[in-house]
């Protein structure tokens, strides 16, 4: 059981770090990130400083997985992970979405919708 607990904690650390890196590369500032994940300022500070991790029993876990998947899919589409390109893509209006992807994120299930859009665009 101890190994299982350690493994879960390690997965949570990796996912939390990956979600913060993805949000940074996508041009999502910490204020927007906290709104997106419905995290208060104090918890945001702990998460961003690696003193806390996402809870796999909460919606934030699924949001983090979807955000990392969006980032990964976008990097494949763009051919690299240049933060200038990924951020510009997120902030640009897209006819198929009817808005900029960053605006879609704040809609209910917005992260999941963006993930599905990118996967469909890639033909996955």
Order of alpha helices (4+ residues) and beta strands (2+ residues): alpha-alpha-alpha-alpha-alpha-beta-beta-alpha-alpha
